[in-house]
Amino acid sequence: MFSIQPMKDYVRDLRTSGRIVVVPIVLLVLSLSCGWGPREARVPRPDPTRVPQPTYTHTPLPPTATQVPTDTPILATSTPVPTNTPTAPNTPTPVPSATATPVPPTPTPVPPAATSIPATPTPIPPPPTLTAVPATTPAPAIHFELGTWWKENNCYDLGVYGIIFDAQGNPLEGITVEVIGEEETYSETSDDDGDYDIHLGSLLDHPDDATWYIQLKEGDQIVSEKIEWTTSQDCDDEDEIQVLHLEWKRKS
């Protein structure tokens, strides 16, 4: 049979011999690192060349150079303000009084002898000439007179109506009835029946207590008296007038 004992011995011999070989190698390495081996000839290095530094030479300042003075306190250069000199009180200056200068007497002239001048008679103005003043407009010729009349209350309208007769009592055509108000004038001509009817507007178209005038005209000539009357907005009072009825008759 194969025995493992010789193999173990062989291995042990190899380990021992290996240790013997390793030791000389270690010693060789140490001798080389420590310089024990043969040394090479070393060439000495030359010393570095030193460059001489320049020598500092102290140059004195020239005689014209002005040395900087040490700190000297600077004196104030401001001009001192003069103190206020007291002003002397106002001394009145004497004013010389005026000296009266004598005025030489002025000779008084002697008037010449008075010469009598005859008085000039003042002419008497002639009496003023009397100028004839034209007579005022002559009073209208009254050809018609007011006959029957009455008033009516009306809460809507204001107006005047009636009829015109000739001297015989017949209806008269072509007579103009003119109503003059405070702001406006109304007129109408009687028809062939002698009737006229003038509407003055509604009750509120005119102020309360408005004054009116009515007259007759034949052509351009006034032929009746001027009748005055007043309208009122109070249509409930029987004494007030809103509508007026007038009948006219020519005088014989």
Buried (B, 14 or more C-beta within 10 A) or exposed (E): EEEEEEEEEEEEEEEEEEEEEEEEEEEEEEEEEEEEEEEEEEEEEEEEEEEEEEEEEEEEEEEEEEEEEEEEEEEEEEEEEEEEEEEEEEEEEEEEEEEEEEEEEEEEEEEEEEEEEEEEEEEEEEEEEEEEEEEEEEEBEEBBEBBEEEBEBBEEEBBBBBBBBBEEEEBBBEBBBBBBBEEEEBEBEBBEEBBBEBEBEEBEEBEEEBEBBBBBBBEEEBBBBEBEBEBBBBBEEEEBBBBBBBBBBBEE
